[in-house]
Amino acid sequence: MMPEPIERPTYDVEAFRKARAGRNVALGLGLVAFVVIVFLVTVIRMGANAQPHF
């Protein structure tokens, strides 16, 4: 007796691409925000240690 073939669900490839693109944009914006925050904190901390030269 042969088992019945299993039907695989069909996926909307375009929906997956759109979702992936949205995740990529969110991840990129998060990375840019992190870099900006690290830069600003570094500049502020270095500026607090600067001594006047006059």
Number of C-alpha atoms within 10 A of each C-alpha: 3 4 5 6 6 6 6 6 6 6 8 8 9 9 10 11 11 11 12 12 12 12 12 12 12 12 12 12 12 12 12 12 12 12 12 12 12 12 12 12 12 12 11 11 11 10 10 9 8 8 7 5 4 3
